[in-house]
Amino acid sequence: MSHSISTTVRRKDAVAKASGVTEYLSDQFLHSPLHAKCYYSSIARGQIISRILPDLPEDYFIIGADDIPGKNNLHMIIEDWPVFADKDVRYLGQIVYLVIGPDKAKVLELHSQIKIEYKEDTPCYTLEDSMTLVGGAQHEDDNVYTRYDIHHGNIEVPFEKAHRILEKEYYTGYQEHVYMEPQSMFAYWEDDSFVLHASAQCPFYIRKSLVGALGMEPEKIRIIQSTTGGAFGGKEHFPDVLAGPLAVAVYKIRKPIKLVLDRKEDLAYSIKRHPSSVNIRTAVDKKGKILAHDIDLRLDGGAFSSCSAVVLARAVFTISNVYNFPNVKVCGRAYCTNKVPSDAFRGFGAPQAVFAIESHMNYLAYELAVNPLEFRQPYLLKQGSPTITDGVVHEKVMLPEMTKRALEMSGYKEKFEEYKNVPGKGIGFSYFLHGCGFTGNGERDLIKARIYLKKDESDQVFIYASNVEMGQGLSTTFCKVAAKSLDIPLEQVDYVGPDTSIVPDSGPTVASRSISVVGFLVQKAAERLKEEWVSGEAQSITQDYSPPEGMVEWDQDALKGDAYPAYSWGVNIVEVEVDPLTCEVDTKGIWGVYEVGVPIDRQIVEGQIIGGMVQALGYSHLEKLECVDGRFKQATMADYMIPTSMDFPSTQSDIVDNPFEYGAFGAKGAGEMVFDGAAPAFGAAVSQAVDAIIDEVPVLPETLMELTDEGQ
Amino acid sequence: MKDNKIEFTVNGENKIYDGDPLRRLLDVLREDYEMPGAKEGCGEGECGACSILLDGKLVNSCVVAMGTIQGKEVMTIEGLKENERGKCIVEAFADAGAVQCGFCTPGMVMASEALLRQNPKPDEQAIRKGISGNLCRCTGYDQIVDAVKMASERGDGLW
């Protein structure tokens, strides 16, 4: 059954974007009076001993920690990331100065004349270094930013009674966002306010981060989102990091300044996906039934905490994936290291967790000599099942239908049997879910989303929210939700781009919450406007968030209750061939079946599915990003390889409907979940092809060569 | 000094440039002529966001020095979008959902034009090859491939 809201419309922004008319930040401010260039620390850990700065011609400035009018920190989740490095540096790439002037070449020349002398300390570069406090503790006394421990059931008795205990460790590497538009911003002083245009996901996050640094009221800080050329989490908190120094500069100079990172800077110094290391010990009985899991989940958070706590929370709450395991203990930690901070990236901790548990399920099936798909079936969550945080799955779970559809589409079962006898060929399967909206009480207590709906005298309706269009189609889907609720043409509804001086704070554009949480507010507001509709009159509606009813209340201290009000669900199947000589992996088939409640626009959701799958397949084996001595070895887009049109075949996907009572027209989150399942399905396929267990991504030819050599 | 002047056309219009011959065509298009349709995604000829046609060939304008374009024809998205072929491609991109963040899209449209000029009826593999120098991080390419197919069918006779 397909809902009429799902019928595809032409995206509101499509023609302007395709014809090159849409202006991104750099286009909007083609000519700026002043340009800024960041000066980054050149060591990973140490003290700044001395600084030598060049003499500055008129209209040229070097702005640093001494110029900060307020506090030298940016308020993200906590206040630990300084605006400018002052006495010490924590990673190679930390901003020490901003060099500013009218002529870009002269700015670069001055930049090259800055000399900083450091006293280097021993840096800690890996999770192992961090845990053993190499170079001394740098975050409290244990280098742990955040710890989340979960006790679901009791694991002690099952481990004592176990027939076998199986244990394995899983690793995932860095990933770089590579949004096509690099980080960009333009700022100036107007009246007594600071104004910033930014390519960003969360205008109110930027405002919040600057309040302390500028020592100004939030209302005097205005953030305007410019058309955003991709983000994927990379423009969630990182714009705060650039906005801080830029704001200090504008505060002092009081002239407009443009700051655009070039691609090399962006690759080298912007935040990345958290590398992870997940150890899973499993107790099984004589019949091969899983009795309990003991899980140790570690994330490499890099030099500052940023949003590691929240990424960790999602990783921990997602580690049991689509399964009802009776007894699970999870010890989750985010650690500090002296590298570029890890931060938000599509999936937000879930891809790491899903890779670990899905790969582990395959490993268990292999060790127990059972079929991996059949092995999973008894554990699948159902409506009413308990979650790992002792909440409840409230919705109908469509996994059986989705499995059937995915098997039909891909011919998985036949191929799986066939490839047992065909070296170099493999097919892999994964299940995954993604919690909708913020974790725990986040939506209720932290975000408290609000939107406005306004109608002018000509009956044109405008949506005011802080959620941004960054490619995912929100400017169209929000309008569809309002137009459908009001029963008016789509052309009669416009989405107002976020500007903190005119839109309410409806929260950040993250966690796939825009449609599932804020879209629902748009729908409710539109329904109210319809009731009160007076043609030819200006009207406005304010709609506030209220939590869904019937939830198991969240206890943030005990980490108990409903971590999410609902989940989106998915099944992925990937088929590969591995070259016997080069060990390069060629993806032959990609299939996915998804349950996102109700897709607000089928084509837009399909775009998210295909884009998410391909990005995740890049993560699985193409996107190698190594940090050596604090510096990323892959320095350009020529050597950090994201997928091209030649790397993957077309994706076959299907969507099943399962309306969510508290989502816009039944919608749940889509944009993040589509990333979660490809890596484990790919790993499983490669495992079959090379007849060895894959326990890490990216899967590299050199790793496969070692594995197969050892195996034989 | 007259010898230092570089004469060329942009979208059919004559231009005379007498600045630094090492400047990038991308910067001149954007900064001097205020044609921001070509975007800077990488600045090293890898991503294709700054694609233009130079004497009908698809090139990355970030790696073209002004000194090399004497007498040549430059076509940018600003010019292409005005002709029937450009309009056909843009419409196909919009209908196929081949546009997400949009930053790579003008370059993709230029690549599609270059491909269709050479091969008005490309099959899927030819399309994938034709756009492979243009990176897109959002779409996963399938919808772009569909768009080029759609443009090829709808624009029968245009190329």
Interface residues (C-beta under 8 A of the other chain):
Chain A: T8 R10 R11 D13 A14 V15 A16 K17 A18 S19 G20 V21 T22 E23 Y24 S26 D27 L30 H31 H177 V178 Y179 M180 E181 P182 T227 T228 G229 G230 A231 F232 D262 R263 K264 M470 G471 Q472 G473 Q603 I604 E606 G607 I610 G611 G612 M613 V614 Q615 T636 M637 A638 I642 P643 T644 S645 M646 F648 S650 T651
Chain B: R30 E31 E34 P36 G37 A38 K39 E40 G41 C42 G43 E44 E46 C47 A49 T76 I77 E78 K81 G86 I89 V90 E91 F93 A94 D95 G97 A98 V99 Q100 C101 G102 F103 C104 T105 P106 V109 E124 I127 R128 K129 I131 S132 G133 N134 L135 C136 R137 C138 T139 G140 Y141 D142 Q143 I144 V145
